[in-house]
Amino acid sequence: MLRKINTDGIRNEQTLTQTQIQLAIDFAVSLGMPVDNIAYSDNYFTGYNPDYDILLIGTDLYPADNPPQGTVSANGRVSWKGAIAHELIGHREAALKGLAQTDKEFEEAQASIRAARFTPELDLTERIILLRDAVSRLPENIKMKNIKNQLHISER
């Protein structure tokens, strides 16, 4: 039995409309993702799978309309374009170049920074939210200034 996505209300959990799905696909293609390597389902989270070079789009692509009070994290505010940019400019492009991080927190921070810095069509607010997301993904004892040289964030 397949189950629906559960984000505890932090991100959208409702089925996306055909228009939302098509906008996401069009944006992903504009960022270089082959259309045949994009799939949507209500049953998995949005993410990039480097083993198969596939972008999975789930209901969590969008932030929640009414998140529970006190739960709005930087990740909970990332726009749908920011989420796709995080997956493609952040994870995919780094993986294709062999620049993915082995540490999960570093990989997530790197992906959000790369998305914020290099994605065309994001507005300033979307970029700032992605940068905040990057910082929030690091353990509290690690500061961005101490690891920035380990991250591949200088060029696309």
DSSP file with accessible surface (Angstrom, degrees, kcal/mol):
  #  RESIDUE AA STRUCTURE BP1 BP2  ACC     N-H-->O    O-->H-N    N-H-->O    O-->H-N    TCO  KAPPA ALPHA  PHI   PSI    X-CA   Y-CA   Z-CA
    1    1 A M              0   0  230      0, 0.0     2,-0.3     0, 0.0     0, 0.0   0.000 360.0 360.0 360.0 128.2    0.0    0.0    0.0
    2    2 A L        -     0   0  132      1,-0.0     2,-0.3     0, 0.0    41,-0.0  -0.606 360.0-148.6 -80.8 145.8    1.4    3.4   -1.0
    3    3 A R        -     0   0  169     -2,-0.3     2,-0.1    40,-0.3     3,-0.1  -0.841  15.1-110.1-116.6 155.2    1.1    6.2    1.6
    4    4 A K        -     0   0   98     -2,-0.3    39,-0.2     1,-0.1     2,-0.1  -0.397  44.9 -89.6 -76.3 157.3    0.7    9.9    1.2
    5    5 A I        -     0   0    8     37,-1.2     2,-0.5     8,-0.2    -1,-0.1  -0.394  38.2-160.9 -65.2 140.1    3.5   12.3    2.0
    6    6 A N        +     0   0   92     -2,-0.1     6,-0.1     1,-0.1     7,-0.1  -0.959  25.0 160.6-128.0 113.2    3.6   13.5    5.6
    7    7 A T    >   -     0   0   20     -2,-0.5     3,-1.6     4,-0.3    -1,-0.1   0.183  62.0-110.1-109.9  12.5    5.6   16.7    6.4
    8    8 A D  T 3  S-     0   0  121      1,-0.3    -2,-0.1     2,-0.1     5,-0.0   0.809  73.4 -62.3  58.0  29.8    3.8   17.4    9.7
    9    9 A G  T 3  S+     0   0   21      2,-0.2    -1,-0.3    58,-0.1    57,-0.1   0.449 115.2 112.5  81.2   1.4    2.2   20.3    7.9
   10   10 A I  S <  S+     0   0   46     -3,-1.6    54,-1.3    57,-0.2     2,-0.3   0.868  84.6  20.8 -76.0 -34.7    5.5   22.1    7.3
   11   11 A R  B    S-A   63   0A  16     52,-0.3    -4,-0.3    -4,-0.1    -2,-0.2  -0.828 105.7 -70.9-126.3 168.3    5.2   21.7    3.5
   12   12 A N        +     0   0   24     50,-2.8    52,-0.1    -2,-0.3    50,-0.1  -0.264  39.2 176.7 -59.4 141.8    2.2   20.9    1.2
   13   13 A E        +     0   0   49     47,-0.1     2,-0.2     2,-0.1    -8,-0.2   0.361  48.0 102.3-125.1   0.3    0.7   17.5    1.4
   14   14 A Q  S    S-     0   0  131     45,-0.2    -2,-0.0     1,-0.1     0, 0.0  -0.586  85.1 -89.7 -89.5 149.0   -2.2   17.9   -1.0
   15   15 A T        -     0   0   75     -2,-0.2     2,-0.2     1,-0.1    -1,-0.1  -0.243  46.5-119.7 -52.8 135.3   -2.1   16.5   -4.6
   16   16 A L        -     0   0    7      1,-0.1    -1,-0.1    -3,-0.1     2,-0.1  -0.499  25.1-114.4 -77.3 151.2   -0.7   19.1   -7.0
   17   17 A T     >  -     0   0   76     -2,-0.2     4,-2.6     1,-0.1     5,-0.2  -0.370  27.2-108.9 -76.5 163.4   -2.8   20.4   -9.9
   18   18 A Q  H  > S+     0   0  147      1,-0.2     4,-2.7     2,-0.2     5,-0.2   0.878 122.0  54.1 -60.1 -36.0   -1.9   19.6  -13.5
   19   19 A T  H  > S+     0   0  100      2,-0.2     4,-2.6     1,-0.2    -1,-0.2   0.929 108.6  47.4 -64.3 -45.7   -0.9   23.3  -13.9
   20   20 A Q  H  > S+     0   0   54      2,-0.2     4,-2.2     1,-0.2    -2,-0.2   0.922 113.4  48.5 -61.6 -43.2    1.4   23.1  -10.9
   21   21 A I  H  X S+     0   0   13     -4,-2.6     4,-2.6     2,-0.2    -2,-0.2   0.932 112.3  48.1 -62.9 -44.9    3.0   19.9  -12.1
   22   22 A Q  H  X S+     0   0   92     -4,-2.7     4,-3.0     1,-0.2     5,-0.2   0.905 109.8  52.0 -66.3 -39.3    3.5   21.3  -15.6
   23   23 A L  H  X S+     0   0   81     -4,-2.6     4,-2.4     1,-0.2    -1,-0.2   0.923 111.6  48.2 -59.7 -42.8    5.0   24.6  -14.3
   24   24 A A  H  X S+     0   0    0     -4,-2.2     4,-2.7    -5,-0.2    -2,-0.2   0.926 112.6  47.4 -63.9 -45.5    7.4   22.5  -12.2
   25   25 A I  H  X S+     0   0   32     -4,-2.6     4,-2.7     2,-0.2     5,-0.2   0.939 112.2  49.8 -61.8 -46.4    8.3   20.3  -15.2
   26   26 A D  H  X S+     0   0   87     -4,-3.0     4,-2.2     1,-0.2    -1,-0.2   0.910 112.7  47.0 -59.9 -42.5    8.8   23.3  -17.5
   27   27 A F  H  X S+     0   0    9     -4,-2.4     4,-1.1    -5,-0.2    -1,-0.2   0.928 111.7  50.8 -66.8 -42.7   11.1   25.0  -14.9
   28   28 A A  H ><>S+     0   0    0     -4,-2.7     5,-2.2     1,-0.2     3,-0.6   0.922 110.5  49.3 -60.7 -43.1   13.1   21.8  -14.4
   29   29 A V  H ><5S+     0   0   62     -4,-2.7     3,-2.1     1,-0.2    -1,-0.2   0.911 106.0  56.8 -63.0 -39.7   13.6   21.5  -18.1
   30   30 A S  H 3<5S+     0   0   71     -4,-2.2    -1,-0.2     1,-0.3    -2,-0.2   0.772 104.7  54.1 -63.9 -22.0   14.7   25.1  -18.3
   31   31 A L  T <<5S-     0   0    8     -4,-1.1    -1,-0.3    -3,-0.6    -2,-0.2   0.315 131.3 -93.3 -93.9   7.1   17.4   24.2  -15.8
   32   32 A G  T < 5S+     0   0   46     -3,-2.1    -3,-0.2     1,-0.3    -2,-0.1   0.488  77.4 141.0 101.4   4.4   18.7   21.4  -18.0
   33   33 A M      < -     0   0    2     -5,-2.2    -1,-0.3    -6,-0.2     2,-0.1  -0.679  56.2-118.7 -81.8 126.4   16.7   18.3  -16.6
   34   34 A P    >   -     0   0   55      0, 0.0     3,-2.2     0, 0.0    -1,-0.1  -0.437  17.9-131.8 -62.6 133.3   15.6   16.0  -19.5
   35   35 A V  G >  S+     0   0   82      1,-0.3     3,-1.4     2,-0.2    -6,-0.0   0.829 105.7  60.2 -58.4 -33.1   11.8   15.8  -19.5
   36   36 A D  G 3  S+     0   0  150      1,-0.3    -1,-0.3    18,-0.0    -3,-0.0   0.601  99.3  59.0 -71.6  -9.5   11.9   12.0  -19.6
   37   37 A N  G <  S+     0   0   45     -3,-2.2    18,-2.8    17,-0.0     2,-0.4   0.059  88.1  91.6-105.8  22.2   13.8   12.0  -16.3
   38   38 A I  E <   +b   55   0B  23     -3,-1.4     2,-0.3    16,-0.2    18,-0.2  -0.972  50.1 175.9-120.4 132.1   11.1   13.8  -14.4
   39   39 A A  E     -b   56   0B  38     16,-2.4    18,-3.2    -2,-0.4     2,-0.4  -0.986  13.6-155.4-136.1 147.2    8.3   12.0  -12.5
   40   40 A Y  E     +b   57   0B  59     -2,-0.3     2,-0.3    16,-0.2    18,-0.2  -0.954  21.0 155.0-120.3 141.9    5.5   13.1  -10.2
   41   41 A S    >   -     0   0   24     16,-2.0     3,-0.8    -2,-0.4    18,-0.4  -0.956  44.7-136.2-158.6 148.7    3.7   11.2   -7.5
   42   42 A D  T 3  S+     0   0   37     -2,-0.3   -37,-1.2     1,-0.2    16,-0.1   0.553 101.8  67.3 -72.5  -9.1    1.7   11.9   -4.4
   43   43 A N  T 3  S+     0   0   55    -39,-0.2     2,-0.3     2,-0.1   -40,-0.3   0.310  95.6  47.6-104.7   5.4    3.6    9.1   -2.8
   44   44 A Y  S <  S-     0   0   68     -3,-0.8    15,-0.3    13,-0.1    16,-0.3  -0.983  79.5-105.8-143.2 160.8    7.2   10.3   -2.6
   45   45 A F        -     0   0   90     -2,-0.3     2,-0.2    13,-0.1    11,-0.1  -0.469  44.8 -94.5 -78.8 153.7    9.1   13.4   -1.6
   46   46 A T  S    S+     0   0   16     -2,-0.2     2,-0.3    11,-0.1    11,-0.2  -0.468  70.1 129.2 -64.2 131.3   10.6   15.9   -4.0
   47   47 A G  E     -C   56   0B  17      9,-2.3     9,-3.3    -2,-0.2     2,-0.5  -0.970  56.2-108.2-175.8 164.2   14.2   14.9   -4.6
   48   48 A Y  E     -C   55   0B  25     -2,-0.3     7,-0.2     7,-0.2    -2,-0.0  -0.908  22.2-155.5-106.5 131.6   16.9   14.2   -7.0
   49   49 A N  E >>> -C   54   0B  48      5,-3.0     5,-1.7    -2,-0.5     4,-1.0  -0.901   6.0-171.0-107.2 105.5   18.2   10.6   -7.4
   50   50 A P  T 345S+     0   0   77      0, 0.0    -1,-0.1     0, 0.0     5,-0.0   0.760  80.4  67.0 -70.1 -22.4   21.7   10.6   -8.7
   51   51 A D  T 345S+     0   0  138      1,-0.2    -2,-0.0     3,-0.1     0, 0.0   0.831 121.2  18.0 -65.9 -30.4   21.8    6.9   -9.3
   52   52 A Y  T <45S-     0   0  163     -3,-0.8    -1,-0.2     2,-0.1     3,-0.1   0.341 101.5-121.1-120.0   2.3   19.2    7.2  -12.0
   53   53 A D  T  <5 +     0   0   35     -4,-1.0     2,-0.4     1,-0.2    -2,-0.0   0.945  63.4 147.6  51.8  53.4   19.5   11.0  -12.9
   54   54 A I  E   < - C   0  49B  54     -5,-1.7    -5,-3.0   -21,-0.0     2,-0.6  -0.960  45.0-147.5-123.1 136.7   15.8   11.4  -12.0
   55   55 A L  E     -bC  38  48B   0    -18,-2.8   -16,-2.4    -2,-0.4     2,-0.5  -0.914  16.9-159.5 -98.7 119.2   13.9   14.3  -10.5
   56   56 A L  E     -bC  39  47B  44     -9,-3.3    -9,-2.3    -2,-0.6     2,-0.5  -0.885   2.8-160.1 -98.2 128.6   11.0   13.2   -8.4
   57   57 A I  E     +b   40   0B   1    -18,-3.2   -16,-2.0    -2,-0.5     2,-0.2  -0.956  16.3 172.4-112.3 123.8    8.3   15.7   -7.8
   58   58 A G    >   -     0   0    0     -2,-0.5     3,-1.7   -18,-0.2   -16,-0.2  -0.638  50.8 -89.2-118.7-178.8    6.0   15.2   -4.8
   59   59 A T  G >  S+     0   0    0    -18,-0.4     3,-1.2   -15,-0.3   -45,-0.2   0.794 117.5  71.7 -63.5 -25.6    3.3   17.2   -3.1
   60   60 A D  G 3   +     0   0   20    -16,-0.3    -1,-0.3     1,-0.3   -48,-0.2   0.430  66.7  98.4 -74.3   4.3    6.0   18.8   -0.8
   61   61 A L  G <  S+     0   0    0     -3,-1.7    22,-0.3   -50,-0.1    -1,-0.3   0.879  81.8  56.0 -55.6 -36.6    7.3   20.8   -3.7
   62   62 A Y  S <  S-     0   0   36     -3,-1.2   -50,-2.8    -4,-0.2    17,-0.1  -0.697  93.9-111.2 -98.4 148.7    5.2   23.7   -2.4
   63   63 A P  B     -A   11   0A  36      0, 0.0   -52,-0.3     0, 0.0    14,-0.1  -0.349  47.9 -90.2 -67.5 158.6    5.3   25.2    1.1
   64   64 A A        -     0   0   21    -54,-1.3   -52,-0.1    12,-0.3   -54,-0.0  -0.427  25.0-138.5 -69.1 144.6    2.3   24.6    3.2
   65   65 A D  S    S+     0   0  143      1,-0.3    -1,-0.1    -2,-0.1   -55,-0.0   0.897  98.2  15.6 -68.5 -42.2   -0.5   27.2    3.0
   66   66 A N  S    S-     0   0  151    -57,-0.1    -1,-0.3     3,-0.0     3,-0.1  -0.633  81.8-170.3-134.6  76.3   -1.1   27.2    6.8
   67   67 A P        -     0   0   41      0, 0.0   -57,-0.2     0, 0.0     5,-0.1  -0.286  41.1 -84.3 -66.7 154.5    1.8   25.5    8.6
   68   68 A P    >   -     0   0   58      0, 0.0     3,-1.9     0, 0.0     4,-0.2  -0.298  59.9 -89.0 -57.0 141.2    1.3   24.8   12.3
   69   69 A Q  T 3  S+     0   0  197      1,-0.3    -3,-0.0     2,-0.1     0, 0.0  -0.242 112.2  15.9 -55.3 133.8    2.2   27.8   14.5
   70   70 A G  T 3  S+     0   0   80     -3,-0.1    -1,-0.3     1,-0.0     0, 0.0   0.515 103.5  92.7  82.6   5.6    5.8   28.0   15.4
   71   71 A T    <   +     0   0   50     -3,-1.9     2,-1.5   -62,-0.1     5,-0.1   0.325  42.7 122.3-112.6   8.6    7.0   25.4   12.8
   72   72 A V        +     0   0   65     -4,-0.2     2,-0.1    -5,-0.1    -2,-0.0  -0.567  38.7 174.5 -81.0  94.1    7.9   27.7    9.9
   73   73 A S     >  -     0   0   51     -2,-1.5     4,-0.8     1,-0.1    60,-0.1  -0.375  49.4 -99.2 -85.4 172.9   11.5   26.8    9.3
   74   74 A A  H >> S+     0   0    9      1,-0.2     3,-1.3     2,-0.2     4,-0.7   0.934 127.8  52.5 -59.1 -42.7   13.6   28.2    6.4
   75   75 A N  H >4 S+     0   0   53      1,-0.3     3,-0.9     2,-0.2    -1,-0.2   0.880 103.4  57.7 -61.9 -35.4   12.9   24.9    4.6
   76   76 A G  H 34 S+     0   0    7      1,-0.2   -12,-0.3    -5,-0.1    -1,-0.3   0.681 107.5  48.3 -68.4 -16.5    9.2   25.4    5.2
   77   77 A R  H << S+     0   0   94     -3,-1.3    -1,-0.2    -4,-0.8    -2,-0.2   0.496  79.0 121.0-100.8  -6.9    9.4   28.7    3.3
   78   78 A V    <<  -     0   0    6     -3,-0.9    48,-0.1    -4,-0.7    -3,-0.0  -0.397  62.6-127.7 -62.1 128.9   11.4   27.6    0.3
   79   79 A S     >  -     0   0   24     -2,-0.1     4,-2.6   -17,-0.1     5,-0.2  -0.197  22.9-103.9 -70.0 168.9    9.3   28.3   -2.9
   80   80 A W  H  > S+     0   0   46      1,-0.2     4,-2.2     2,-0.2     5,-0.2   0.904 125.2  49.2 -63.5 -37.0    8.5   25.6   -5.5
   81   81 A K  H  > S+     0   0   50      1,-0.2     4,-2.7     2,-0.2    -1,-0.2   0.913 110.5  50.7 -67.2 -40.3   11.1   27.2   -7.8
   82   82 A G  H  > S+     0   0    1      2,-0.2     4,-2.6     1,-0.2    -2,-0.2   0.887 108.8  52.3 -62.2 -38.4   13.6   27.2   -4.9
   83   83 A A  H  X S+     0   0   13     -4,-2.6     4,-1.9   -22,-0.3    -2,-0.2   0.923 112.0  44.4 -65.4 -44.1   12.9   23.5   -4.2
   84   84 A I  H  X S+     0   0    0     -4,-2.2     4,-2.9     2,-0.2     5,-0.3   0.925 113.5  51.1 -66.5 -41.5   13.5   22.5   -7.8
   85   85 A A  H  X>S+     0   0    0     -4,-2.7     5,-2.1     1,-0.2     4,-1.6   0.915 107.5  53.7 -60.6 -42.6   16.6   24.7   -8.0
   86   86 A H  I  <>S+     0   0    7     -4,-2.6     5,-1.8     1,-0.2    -1,-0.2   0.923 114.4  41.9 -57.2 -44.2   17.9   23.0   -4.8
   87   87 A E  I  <>S+     0   0   26     -4,-1.9     5,-2.4     3,-0.2    -2,-0.2   0.901 127.4  28.1 -71.5 -41.8   17.5   19.6   -6.3
   88   88 A L  I  <>S+     0   0    2     -4,-2.9     5,-2.5     3,-0.2    -3,-0.2   0.938 131.2  29.3 -91.8 -53.3   18.8   20.4   -9.8
   89   89 A I  I  <5S+     0   0    0     -4,-1.6     5,-0.3    -5,-0.3    -3,-0.2   0.890 131.8  39.4 -73.5 -37.2   21.4   23.3   -9.5
   90   90 A G  I  ><S+     0   0    0     -5,-2.1     4,-0.7    -6,-0.2    -3,-0.2   0.993 133.2  12.5 -75.3 -67.0   22.3   22.2   -6.0
   91   91 A H  I  ><S+     0   0   17     -5,-1.8     4,-2.8    -6,-0.2    -3,-0.2   0.948 127.8  46.1 -80.4 -52.3   22.3   18.4   -6.0
   92   92 A R  I  ><S+     0   0   30     -5,-2.4     4,-3.0     1,-0.2     5,-0.2   0.945 114.1  44.8 -63.1 -52.3   22.2   17.3   -9.7
   93   93 A E  H  ><S+     0   0   30     -5,-2.5     4,-1.1     1,-0.2    -1,-0.2   0.899 116.0  47.8 -63.2 -37.5   24.8   19.7  -11.1
   94   94 A A  H  <>S+     0   0    0     -4,-0.7     5,-3.5    -5,-0.3     6,-0.5   0.932 113.2  48.6 -65.6 -43.9   27.2   19.0   -8.2
   95   95 A A  H ><5S+     0   0   30     -4,-2.8     3,-1.6     4,-0.2    -2,-0.2   0.915 107.9  53.4 -62.9 -43.4   26.7   15.2   -8.6
   96   96 A L  H 3<5S+     0   0  103     -4,-3.0    -1,-0.2     1,-0.3    -2,-0.2   0.786 112.3  46.0 -63.8 -25.2   27.3   15.2  -12.3
   97   97 A K  T 3<5S-     0   0  110     -4,-1.1    -1,-0.3    -3,-0.4    -2,-0.2   0.371 117.5-112.8 -94.0   0.3   30.6   17.0  -11.7
   98   98 A G  T < 5S+     0   0   65     -3,-1.6    -3,-0.2    -4,-0.3    -2,-0.1   0.765  85.1 119.2  74.3  25.9   31.6   14.6   -8.9
   99   99 A L      < +     0   0   50     -5,-3.5    53,-0.3    -6,-0.2    -4,-0.2   0.219  30.4 130.0-110.6  13.9   31.3   17.4   -6.4
  100  100 A A        -     0   0   50     -6,-0.5     2,-0.3    -5,-0.2     7,-0.1  -0.374  58.9-118.8 -66.7 147.8   28.6   16.0   -4.1
  101  101 A Q        -     0   0   34      1,-0.1    -1,-0.1     2,-0.1     6,-0.1  -0.635   6.6-147.2 -85.9 144.7   29.4   16.0   -0.4
  102  102 A T  S    S+     0   0  152     -2,-0.3     2,-0.5     5,-0.0    -1,-0.1   0.796  83.7  78.9 -81.1 -27.7   29.6   12.7    1.5
  103  103 A D  S  > S-     0   0   65      1,-0.1     4,-2.7     2,-0.0     5,-0.2  -0.705  78.5-143.9 -81.9 124.0   28.3   14.4    4.7
  104  104 A K  H  > S+     0   0  140     -2,-0.5     4,-2.5     1,-0.2     5,-0.2   0.894  97.9  49.0 -58.2 -44.7   24.5   14.8    4.4
  105  105 A E  H  > S+     0   0   80      1,-0.2     4,-2.4     2,-0.2    -1,-0.2   0.915 113.6  46.6 -63.8 -41.8   24.4   18.2    6.2
  106  106 A F  H  > S+     0   0   22      2,-0.2     4,-2.9     1,-0.2    -1,-0.2   0.898 111.4  52.3 -65.8 -40.2   27.2   19.6    4.1
  107  107 A E  H  X S+     0   0   22     -4,-2.7     4,-2.4     2,-0.2    -2,-0.2   0.926 111.6  45.7 -61.9 -43.6   25.5   18.2    0.9
  108  108 A E  H  X S+     0   0   28     -4,-2.5     4,-2.1     2,-0.2    -2,-0.2   0.919 114.4  47.7 -67.5 -42.3   22.2   19.9    1.8
  109  109 A A  H  X S+     0   0    0     -4,-2.4     4,-2.3    -5,-0.2     5,-0.2   0.942 112.6  49.6 -62.8 -45.7   23.8   23.2    2.7
  110  110 A Q  H  X S+     0   0    0     -4,-2.9     4,-2.9     1,-0.2     5,-0.2   0.921 109.4  52.4 -58.8 -43.6   25.9   23.1   -0.5
  111  111 A A  H  X S+     0   0    0     -4,-2.4     4,-2.3     1,-0.2    -1,-0.2   0.910 110.6  46.5 -62.3 -42.6   22.8   22.4   -2.6
  112  112 A S  H  X S+     0   0    0     -4,-2.1     4,-2.4     2,-0.2    -1,-0.2   0.899 113.8  48.0 -69.2 -38.4   20.9   25.4   -1.1
  113  113 A I  H  X S+     0   0   13     -4,-2.3     4,-2.6     2,-0.2     5,-0.2   0.938 112.1  48.9 -66.7 -45.7   23.8   27.7   -1.5
  114  114 A R  H  X S+     0   0    1     -4,-2.9     4,-2.6    -5,-0.2     5,-0.3   0.926 112.4  49.2 -59.2 -43.2   24.4   26.6   -5.1
  115  115 A A  H  X S+     0   0    0     -4,-2.3     4,-1.5    -5,-0.2    -1,-0.2   0.928 112.5  47.6 -61.8 -44.7   20.7   27.1   -5.9
  116  116 A A  H  < S+     0   0    4     -4,-2.4    -2,-0.2     1,-0.2    -1,-0.2   0.893 119.2  39.1 -63.7 -39.9   20.6   30.5   -4.3
  117  117 A R  H  < S+     0   0  132     -4,-2.6    -2,-0.2    -5,-0.2    -1,-0.2   0.844 126.2  27.4 -80.5 -36.7   23.7   31.7   -6.2
  118  118 A F  H  < S+     0   0   39     -4,-2.6    -3,-0.2    -5,-0.2    -2,-0.2   0.480  84.9 106.7-114.6  -3.7   23.3   30.2   -9.6
  119  119 A T    ><  -     0   0    1     -4,-1.5     3,-0.9    -5,-0.3   -88,-0.0  -0.688  58.1-141.7 -85.7 121.5   19.6   29.7  -10.5
  120  120 A P  T 3  S+     0   0   63      0, 0.0     3,-0.1     0, 0.0    -2,-0.1  -0.357  81.8  32.3 -68.6 158.2   18.2   32.1  -13.0
  121  121 A E  T 3  S+     0   0  121      1,-0.2     2,-0.4    -2,-0.0   -40,-0.1   0.481  83.3 124.4  75.2   4.8   14.7   33.4  -12.4
  122  122 A L    <   -     0   0   10     -3,-0.9    -1,-0.2    -6,-0.1     2,-0.1  -0.801  55.3-134.9 -90.5 140.7   14.8   33.3   -8.6
  123  123 A D     >  -     0   0   88     -2,-0.4     4,-2.1    -3,-0.1     5,-0.2  -0.356  29.5 -97.1 -85.7 174.0   13.9   36.6   -6.9
  124  124 A L  H  > S+     0   0  124      1,-0.2     4,-2.6     2,-0.2     5,-0.2   0.893 123.2  53.0 -60.3 -40.9   15.9   38.0   -4.0
  125  125 A T  H  > S+     0   0   93      1,-0.2     4,-2.5     2,-0.2    -1,-0.2   0.924 108.3  50.2 -62.4 -43.4   13.6   36.7   -1.4
  126  126 A E  H  > S+     0   0   30      1,-0.2     4,-2.0     2,-0.2    -1,-0.2   0.901 111.5  49.5 -61.6 -39.0   13.8   33.2   -2.8
  127  127 A R  H  X S+     0   0   63     -4,-2.1     4,-2.2     2,-0.2    -2,-0.2   0.920 110.6  49.0 -66.5 -43.4   17.6   33.4   -2.7
  128  128 A I  H  X S+     0   0   65     -4,-2.6     4,-2.6     2,-0.2     5,-0.2   0.919 109.9  51.5 -63.6 -42.9   17.7   34.7    0.8
  129  129 A I  H  X S+     0   0   24     -4,-2.5     4,-2.5     1,-0.2    -1,-0.2   0.919 109.5  50.5 -61.9 -41.0   15.4   31.9    2.0
  130  130 A L  H  X S+     0   0    1     -4,-2.0     4,-2.4     2,-0.2    -1,-0.2   0.911 110.0  50.0 -63.9 -39.6   17.6   29.3    0.3
  131  131 A L  H  X S+     0   0   77     -4,-2.2     4,-2.1     2,-0.2    -2,-0.2   0.915 111.4  48.3 -66.1 -39.4   20.7   30.8    2.0
  132  132 A R  H  X S+     0   0  144     -4,-2.6     4,-2.5     1,-0.2    -2,-0.2   0.889 109.3  54.0 -64.8 -38.8   18.9   30.6    5.4
  133  133 A D  H  X S+     0   0    2     -4,-2.5     4,-1.2   -59,-0.2    -2,-0.2   0.925 106.2  53.0 -59.6 -43.2   17.9   27.0    4.6
  134  134 A A  H >< S+     0   0    1     -4,-2.4     3,-0.6     1,-0.2     4,-0.5   0.941 111.4  44.6 -58.1 -48.6   21.6   26.2    4.0
  135  135 A V  H >< S+     0   0   87     -4,-2.1     3,-1.3     1,-0.2    -1,-0.2   0.911 110.6  54.7 -64.1 -40.3   22.7   27.6    7.4
  136  136 A S  H 3< S+     0   0   72     -4,-2.5    -1,-0.2     1,-0.3    -2,-0.2   0.725  99.9  61.8 -69.3 -18.4   19.8   25.9    9.2
  137  137 A R  T << S+     0   0   68     -4,-1.2    -1,-0.3    -3,-0.6    -2,-0.2   0.634  87.3  89.2 -83.2 -13.3   20.8   22.5    7.9
  138  138 A L  S <  S-     0   0   15     -3,-1.3     6,-0.1    -4,-0.5   -32,-0.0  -0.585  90.7 -99.7 -83.8 147.2   24.2   22.6    9.5
  139  139 A P    >   -     0   0   45      0, 0.0     3,-2.2     0, 0.0    -1,-0.1  -0.290  37.8-110.5 -58.9 151.1   24.7   21.2   13.1
  140  140 A E  T 3  S+     0   0  183      1,-0.3    -2,-0.1    -4,-0.1    -3,-0.0   0.792 116.0  56.9 -57.5 -30.3   24.8   24.0   15.7
  141  141 A N  T 3  S+     0   0  137      2,-0.0     2,-0.5     1,-0.0    -1,-0.3   0.483  94.8  78.6 -83.8  -0.4   28.5   23.6   16.4
  142  142 A I    <   -     0   0   46     -3,-2.2     2,-0.4     3,-0.0    -4,-0.1  -0.937  66.1-158.8-112.4 125.5   29.4   24.1   12.7
  143  143 A K    >>  -     0   0  114     -2,-0.5     3,-1.4     1,-0.1     4,-0.7  -0.809  22.8-127.6-102.8 142.3   29.6   27.6   11.3
  144  144 A M  H >> S+     0   0   44     -2,-0.4     4,-1.7     1,-0.3     3,-1.4   0.874 108.0  60.6 -54.4 -41.1   29.4   28.4    7.6
  145  145 A K  H 34 S+     0   0  157      1,-0.3    -1,-0.3     2,-0.2     4,-0.2   0.791 102.9  53.3 -61.7 -24.7   32.5   30.5    7.7
  146  146 A N  H <4 S+     0   0  110     -3,-1.4    -1,-0.3     1,-0.2    -2,-0.2   0.635 119.0  30.9 -84.6 -16.4   34.5   27.4    8.9
  147  147 A I  H XX S+     0   0    7     -3,-1.4     3,-2.3    -4,-0.7     4,-0.9   0.456  83.7 102.7-119.2  -3.7   33.3   25.1    6.1
  148  148 A K  G >< S+     0   0  112     -4,-1.7     3,-0.6     1,-0.3     5,-0.3   0.821  81.5  56.5 -55.7 -29.6   32.8   27.4    3.1
  149  149 A N  G 34 S+     0   0  156     -4,-0.2    -1,-0.3     1,-0.2    -2,-0.1   0.693 103.5  55.2 -75.2 -16.1   36.1   26.2    1.6
  150  150 A Q  G <4 S+     0   0  102     -3,-2.3     2,-0.3     2,-0.0    -1,-0.2   0.649  96.1  81.8 -84.2 -19.0   34.9   22.6    1.7
  151  151 A L  S << S-     0   0    7     -4,-0.9     2,-1.3    -3,-0.6     3,-0.2  -0.655  79.7-130.8 -92.1 148.2   31.8   23.4   -0.3
  152  152 A H        +     0   0   78    -53,-0.3    -3,-0.1    -2,-0.3   -53,-0.1  -0.694  65.0 122.8 -97.2  81.8   31.7   23.7   -4.1
  153  153 A I        +     0   0   22     -2,-1.3    -1,-0.2    -5,-0.3     3,-0.1   0.234  43.0  85.8-126.8   9.3   29.8   27.0   -4.2
  154  154 A S  S    S+     0   0  101      1,-0.2     2,-0.3    -3,-0.2    -2,-0.1   0.748  97.0  15.6 -88.3 -26.4   32.1   29.2   -6.3
  155  155 A E              0   0  152      1,-0.1    -1,-0.2     0, 0.0   -37,-0.1  -0.993 360.0 360.0-147.6 154.0   31.0   28.3   -9.8
  156  156 A R              0   0   95     -2,-0.3    -1,-0.1    -3,-0.1    -2,-0.0   0.846 360.0 360.0 -79.9 360.0   28.2   26.6  -11.5
